[in-house]
Amino acid sequence: MPISRRVFLGLAALAAGCSGAGDGRPELRLATGLAGGPYGQLGDRLAEELRRGGLGVRVQRTAASVQNLTMMAGGRADVGFALADSADDAVRVRHQPVSALARMYLNYVHLVVLKDAEITAVGQLAGRAVSIGVQGSGTAVTATRVLAAAELARPPEVVRLELDESVKALHDGEIEAFFWSGGVPTPALAALGDIRLVPLESLVPVLRRGFGPVYEPASVPAGAYGAPRPVPTLGTPSYLMCRTSLSADLAYTITETLFSARDRLQAPSAPGGRLDKRYAIGTGVVPLHPGAARYYRSVYG
């Protein structure tokens, strides 16, 4: 497929800052997440859509949000996914040179226990073994803040496991709960019939006072994971981010591709999951990249 002039100009700028493919063509470096996870799956689909338009894309598997932001800030990745609270921290606290292309969809914070567990509130995690997610993940950032906000009587025994490892450790009795942040339903959890989610809505005001509107009330619908009623919890959006020095033409093209390929990308289907242009521009203190802003202006004038 012939590439557009905008893509050609973007590739020329990209060549100055990125590694090349085996044939010498510049490649866009897309930092995603763990293989099989939501960022990994969504990133693979986005990479394929960008390749359709003539871009070379190299997918980089990572621990997700925090690692992705660090790689973009350090010039080792061009584009990547991140949870809003991690992105907010990167811009507001660490002053990293990263920008947003779009707010993608809402993540639901899952505090998962076995169905017959005695744990019914976050305060009961005191002194218990809890997985908060892998080092460098957005889930670990959010979980750490949730546990601090809960002001537990005793600190929990924290371990850092990825989702599949957390599920196994829960069933093996090695942990009593684990955190996960993702869409609803998360396939790896929907396949289980013996889990339950612990409500987290009481901590939303506490977290908003401490960290702002990157946290919002969310409700896991009835029927998800077998629950007879909705489970009120905490939500935080996912952003598609980029290094601030990415060329405006490339940023425009990537953002345009998000929406032209929206149905094929299959972002999580829970409320807030379908890409929407008005939803996409709400990135708080994280600035939109000028190329992305130009795309939204072309749509809305």
C-alpha positions in Angstrom: 0.0 0.0 0.0 1.5 3.4 -1.0 2.2 5.5 2.1 0.7 9.0 2.5 2.8 12.2 2.4 2.2 12.6 6.1 3.5 9.2 6.9 6.5 9.7 4.6 7.4 12.9 6.4 6.8 11.2 9.8 9.1 8.4 8.8 11.8 10.8 7.8 11.7 12.4 11.2 11.5 8.9 12.9 14.6 7.8 11.1 16.6 10.3 13.1 15.5 9.0 16.5 14.7 5.3 16.1 16.4 2.0 15.4 15.9 0.6 11.9 14.4 -2.6 10.5 16.6 -5.2 9.0 16.3 -3.6 5.6 17.3 -0.2 6.9 13.7 1.2 7.1 12.9 3.2 10.3 10.6 1.5 12.8 8.1 2.9 15.2 8.8 1.3 18.6 5.6 0.5 20.3 5.8 -0.4 24.1 2.8 -2.6 25.1 2.7 -5.0 28.0 2.9 -8.7 28.9 2.1 -11.2 26.1 -1.6 -12.1 26.4 -2.4 -9.1 28.6 -4.8 -6.3 27.5 -2.0 -4.0 26.4 -0.1 -6.8 24.7 -3.2 -7.8 22.7 -4.3 -4.3 21.9 -0.8 -3.3 21.0 -0.5 -6.2 18.5 -3.7 -5.1 16.8 -2.6 -1.5 16.7 0.8 -2.5 15.2 -1.0 -4.4 12.5 -3.2 -1.5 11.6 -0.2 0.9 11.4 1.6 -1.5 9.2 -1.4 -1.5 6.8 -0.8 2.2 6.4 2.9 1.7 5.5 4.6 2.1 8.9 7.3 -0.2 10.1 6.4 -1.1 13.7 8.4 -3.1 16.3 6.4 -4.2 19.3 8.2 -4.2 22.6 6.9 -6.4 25.4 7.2 -4.8 28.8 5.7 -4.8 32.3 3.5 -2.0 31.0 2.7 1.5 32.3 5.7 2.6 34.4 8.2 0.8 32.3 6.6 2.1 29.1 6.7 5.7 30.3 10.4 5.4 31.3 11.3 3.9 27.9 9.5 6.7 26.1 11.1 9.4 28.3 14.5 7.9 27.7 14.1 7.6 23.9 14.0 3.8 23.9 10.3 3.7 22.8 8.2 6.0 20.7 4.6 5.1 21.6 3.2 3.1 24.5 0.2 2.4 26.8 0.0 3.6 30.4 -2.6 3.9 33.1 -3.7 7.5 33.8 -2.3 7.6 37.3 1.1 6.5 36.2 1.0 9.0 33.3 -0.1 11.8 35.6 2.8 11.0 37.9 5.3 10.9 35.0 4.3 14.4 33.9 3.4 16.2 37.2 5.9 14.7 39.5 8.8 13.3 37.4 8.5 15.9 34.6 9.2 13.2 31.9 9.0 14.3 28.3 5.9 12.3 27.4 2.6 13.3 25.8 -0.8 11.7 25.2 -2.3 10.7 22.0 -5.7 9.5 23.4 -7.5 8.4 26.4 -8.4 4.9 25.3 -10.8 3.2 27.8 -11.6 2.8 31.5 -9.7 0.2 33.6 -11.5 -1.3 36.5 -9.4 -2.0 39.6 -10.1 -5.6 40.7 -9.3 -6.8 44.2 -9.7 -10.5 43.7 -10.3 -13.2 46.4 -11.6 -16.7 46.3 -15.4 -16.9 46.4 -15.5 -18.5 49.9 -12.8 -16.2 51.4 -13.7 -14.3 54.6 -12.3 -11.1 53.1 -15.2 -8.8 52.3 -13.5 -5.4 52.7 -10.1 -3.9 51.8 -9.4 -3.3 55.5 -9.2 -7.1 56.1 -6.0 -7.3 54.0 -4.0 -6.3 57.1 -1.2 -8.9 57.7 -2.3 -11.0 54.7 -0.3 -12.0 51.6 -1.4 -9.9 48.6 -0.1 -9.6 45.1 0.0 -6.1 43.8 1.2 -6.8 40.2 4.7 -6.9 38.7 7.3 -4.2 39.2 7.0 -1.5 36.5 3.2 -2.1 36.0 0.5 0.5 36.5 -1.5 -2.1 38.5 1.3 -2.0 41.1 1.2 1.8 41.3 -2.6 1.8 41.8 -2.5 -1.1 44.3 0.2 0.6 46.4 -1.9 3.7 46.6 -5.1 1.8 47.5 -3.4 -0.1 50.3 -1.9 3.2 51.7 -5.4 4.9 51.5 -7.0 2.0 53.3 -4.8 2.7 56.4 -4.6 -1.0 57.4 -4.0 -1.9 61.0 -0.9 -3.9 59.9 0.9 -3.8 56.6 0.1 -6.7 54.2 2.7 -9.1 53.0 3.2 -7.8 49.5 4.3 -9.9 46.6 4.7 -8.9 43.0 3.2 -11.4 40.5 1.8 -11.0 37.0 -1.9 -11.9 36.5 -1.5 -15.6 35.6 0.9 -16.1 38.5 -1.5 -14.3 40.9 -4.4 -16.6 39.9 -2.2 -19.7 40.5 -0.9 -18.4 43.8 -4.4 -17.6 45.0 -5.6 -21.1 44.2 -2.5 -22.7 45.8 -3.0 -20.7 49.0 0.2 -18.8 48.6 -1.7 -15.4 48.7 -5.1 -14.5 49.9 -5.9 -11.7 47.4 -4.5 -9.9 44.4 -5.0 -6.7 42.5 -5.5 -6.4 38.8 -6.4 -3.4 36.7 -8.1 -4.0 33.3 -11.3 -4.2 31.3 -14.4 -6.1 32.3 -14.5 -8.9 31.9 -10.8 -9.7 31.9 -10.7 -13.1 30.0 -8.2 -14.7 32.4 -10.6 -14.0 35.3 -13.9 -14.6 33.4 -12.8 -18.2 32.8 -12.7 -18.8 36.6 -15.8 -19.7 38.5 -14.5 -19.5 42.1 -13.5 -15.8 42.6 -15.1 -12.8 44.0 -14.3 -9.0 43.8 -14.0 -6.9 47.0 -15.6 -3.5 46.7 -13.3 -0.5 46.7 -15.7 2.5 46.3 -15.0 3.8 49.8 -11.5 4.7 48.8 -12.4 6.8 45.7 -12.8 10.1 47.6 -9.5 9.5 49.5 -7.6 8.8 46.3 -9.1 11.7 44.5 -8.1 14.1 47.3 -4.5 12.8 47.2 -4.1 12.3 43.4 -6.9 14.1 41.6 -9.4 13.0 39.0 -7.3 10.2 37.5 -9.4 8.0 39.8 -13.2 7.8 39.5 -16.1 5.7 40.7 -16.7 2.6 38.6 -19.1 -0.4 38.8 -18.3 -3.9 37.6 -21.6 -5.0 36.0 -23.7 -7.7 37.6 -22.9 -11.1 36.0 -19.3 -10.3 35.5 -17.3 -13.1 37.2 -20.6 -14.6 38.4 -21.5 -11.8 40.8 -25.3 -11.5 41.3 -25.0 -7.7 41.8 -22.8 -4.9 40.5 -19.6 -4.4 42.5 -18.6 -0.8 43.1 -14.9 -0.2 42.7 -12.3 2.3 41.5 -11.6 3.2 37.8 -8.7 4.8 36.1 -8.3 5.3 32.3 -5.7 3.9 30.0 -3.9 6.4 27.7 -2.0 5.9 24.5 1.2 7.9 25.1 4.3 8.9 23.1 7.6 10.6 23.6 7.0 14.4 23.3 9.7 14.6 20.5 7.7 12.3 18.2 7.0 14.1 14.9 3.7 15.8 14.6 2.9 14.0 11.4 3.5 10.6 12.9 1.4 11.5 16.0 -1.4 12.7 13.7 -1.2 9.4 11.7 -1.2 7.2 14.7 -4.2 9.0 16.3 -6.1 8.9 13.0 -5.4 5.2 12.7 -6.9 4.6 16.2 -10.2 5.9 15.1 -10.3 4.6 11.5 -9.5 1.1 12.8 -11.6 1.4 16.0 -13.8 -1.6 15.5 -10.9 -3.9 14.5 -8.8 -2.8 17.5 -11.4 -4.3 19.9 -10.6 -2.2 23.0 -12.2 -3.7 26.2 -16.0 -3.6 25.8 -17.0 -2.5 29.4 -18.4 1.0 29.8 -15.8 3.5 28.6 -14.2 0.8 26.4 -15.3 2.0 22.9 -13.0 4.6 21.6 -14.7 8.0 21.4 -13.1 11.2 20.2 -14.6 13.4 22.9 -13.6 10.9 25.6 -10.1 10.6 24.0 -9.1 14.2 24.5 -9.7 14.2 28.3 -6.2 13.5 29.5 -6.0 15.8 32.5 -2.6 17.3 33.3 -1.0 15.1 30.6 -0.7 17.2 27.5 -2.0 16.0 24.2 0.8 15.8 21.6 0.5 18.7 19.1 0.0 16.1 16.3 -2.8 14.4 18.2 -4.4 17.8 19.0 -4.3 18.7 15.3 -6.2 15.5 14.5 -8.9 16.3 17.0 -9.2 19.8 15.6 -9.6 18.4 12.1 -12.5 16.4 13.4 -14.3 19.0 15.5 -13.0 22.2 13.9 
